[in-house]
Amino acid sequence: MTAAQGQAFPASFAQQGMWLSSRLVPDTPLYLLGVDYRLPYRVTAEQLAAAVAEIARRHETLRTALRLREDTLMQVVYPPAPPSLPVEDLTELPPPERAKRVARLLAAEAGTPLELDRPPLWRGRLVRCATAEWHLIFVAHHAVLDATSIFNLRRELHELCRAAAEGTRPRLPDLPIQYADFSAWQRDQVSAPASAEHLRFWRARLAGLPDSHSVPTDHPRPPHATHVGAQVRFTVPAGLAAAVRAYGRSHGASPFMVLLAAFQAVLARLSGEPDTVVGTPVAGRELPELDPLIGMFVNTLVLRTDLSGDPSFAEIVRRARETALSAWEHQQTPFDLLVESLAPHRNPGRHPLFQLGFNFLPERGYAGSGNEVSSMGMDGEDAQATVSRFDLHLDLFEQDGGLVGVLEYATDLFDAGSVRAFTGRYTRLLAAGVAEPDTPLSRLPLLAEAERRRLVEAADPGGAVPAEPVWPRFAAVAEARAAEPAVCHGSGSPVSYAALARAATALGDRLIAGTTGPVALLPGADAAQLATGVLGALYAGRPFLLLDAGQPAARLGFLLRSTGIGALVAAADQPVPPAELPVLGFDPAADPPTGAPARQPREAAAWLCGLPSRAGLPKQAVVSGLGLAASVEALHELLRPEPGDGIGLVPGHPAALSVPLVLAGLLAGGTLRQVRAGTSARVDHLAVTESTVDLLGPVRPERTLLLDGEPGVPPPGCPPDVRLVRRFGFAECAGAGLLAREEPGVFTPGPRLGACVLDTRMELVAEGVLGELCLTGPTVALGYLGRPGPSAERFPPDPNARRPGTRLLRTGLAARWRPDGTLETRARKAAR
């Protein structure tokens, strides 16, 4: 082999892993390290170039490329050569402009990829800022440089510059071995019997490792990561940093362990998963001969800590300590060998084995002494354009008695606001943990006061509810629009507002005079009967239950007997269920009113809203008069009907949709129009569910289409000039519900509805943290009819209500607040 060809040695495991990553994600600066060395010496550019050349002569890694030879990756060391170091003079610029220019040069160089098969795996640029101030912009591939190497290079660079400025001989450490010797030694170690024991430990420790973490992200993970990153910088005050050190000393834990424990605690709280997996680097320089070398010696350890059982902060620190100690004891296993053993098939969308990183750099950190060296993102400002190998990576280093943190994040997944919030939560939890270490994980605080206020405000539904109940409001509309059509059905004559009011009043009078208790309604396909029955029950002040004529008669009979119904109002064409109770009809030829409408408190039961049930015992949510009025107002706000508008009614709607729809249309002065499958009808507003959307056929509304149903129901074809409203309604909220956004599974609370996300202790959780979605507001039902146990479980007191006695609905949906104020729902925690 000729000198021009270079001398080849087996690559280290770290170099092998980086070479493989470069093949998965080519042409990116993913593994580049950018450093700005400040050199306060009176030297020339030629003397600086000579100093860099001497360092490259001493360290073979700075003359190395990685190449495949006979299917084996080799590090090829080339003979010394004069370095290429362009020079830029900034002495004419004002000092602030110089600093900005140097930072831009560093960012530009660090953002330009290096090819691993072309030596050297670094490049530099000299910048003159003053007579005695030079900067060396130095960018190298991680395959030949690590954090310790940055300071080894700094030490030699300063010594060579000092010697050149003073005209003396430099004093540099002897280098008894080179990086290629380390690579050979590493591979010999892997073949030793002890290596198999280390590998067995890691296989057992990482058995069943999840493919990815469960920390909520702002964006879905793409199939291929772009590795575009950004950084958020924050500080941990000196007082808190001192408390961390003191706590660690008193509990046999290093600052690294305490800080790691807080990081994993935040991850567990955000994800809702106790199995926390974090990667951390170790120097990998166990042998003293390796200390002065420049090269890639760092190994990565996977720290997997089980935080199940709601442990106290003290216990979390103890578990983090045990995790770290056992990992350090087995650190001889190269990370890339571990990946090859446990996850040989790499996913280009995520880092293998872990995606969340943590590192603590004591004392010198990245800042160095005398501010003579700085790295990308460590200049006191948030970095908006970097590369990110991990989803999140937290670096903490000591500075001026406190700690400086840099949280790097993948912009594919996270927004800057979420990451800044994470840093605040980390600092807040850390402070609480070391101050009160007996606090369990679930009670360690994440919320800032401003965030708490936002969450409390989100739980307030807002919006006024009419002071008058539904019936007197309908009566006023009927008087004003007496001759106008209230209901149109088929080819028959329309039912006017006056006729509808008379029929409902007559039915109400008969209910008052001859029956007691709640009333069940079994109308036919005639929308006028549905409207008459609902309005008649409201007139009489009787809670009403709308029956589904499609249910078997025996099931309807059981329902009537089990709910304490006092009377049944049934259409003439409907078979009467088996039950011993008075049966009334919908009489269109109603007698004139003989009495006055009943007066009921707004908080009294007005509607027994049945929940969809195909099997088991049926349930009814008890809705108050206030809740019904609020639900009607909510639907009115969504549809925005005007007097004379046509409101389409589709057969088969559940009561939670049909009852508010009928009342919202009538109170707006609209006309209810029966819509049947296969027929065309002109309507301004139409509401459908996932079970009735396919029955529409040619029917399309001219102004508003409301799709009500489970999350993920695909929207029907909707003309561009028709407003589409997608709602996920709850029978327990009188049909009110969440409004769907464009992104699947993302909602905002609908009108007259508040929302909060609570933990198992019914306390507010921080934005981004998974919890149970709970709904608040006047539409929330009083409970389930005749079921005190389920009512107490699903309708507990609202801990954040402004009015005493207010209850909320636990939906059973897992959800989290996103930074933009929307709700992201996940899989159900419990059946509704």
Helices and strands as residue ranges (DSSP letters): E 7-10, H 13-24, E 32-39, H 45-58, G 60-63, E 64-69, E 72-77, E 87-89, H 95-110, E 122-130, E 133-141, G 142-144, H 147-166, H 179-191, H 193-205, E 228-236, H 238-250, H 255-271, E 275-282, G 288-290, E 299-306, H 313-329, H 335-342, E 356-361, E 373-375, E 386-387, E 392-399, E 402-410, H 416-435, G 441-443, H 449-458, H 470-480, E 485-488, E 495-496, H 497-514, E 519-522, H 527-540, E 544-546, H 553-562, E 567-570, E 583-585, E 605-610, E 620-624, H 625-639, E 646-649, H 655-667, E 671-674, E 685-689, G 693-695, E 704-708, E 723-729, G 731-733, E 737-740, E 746-749, E 754-758, E 771-776, E 783-784, H 788-794, E 809-817, E 823-828
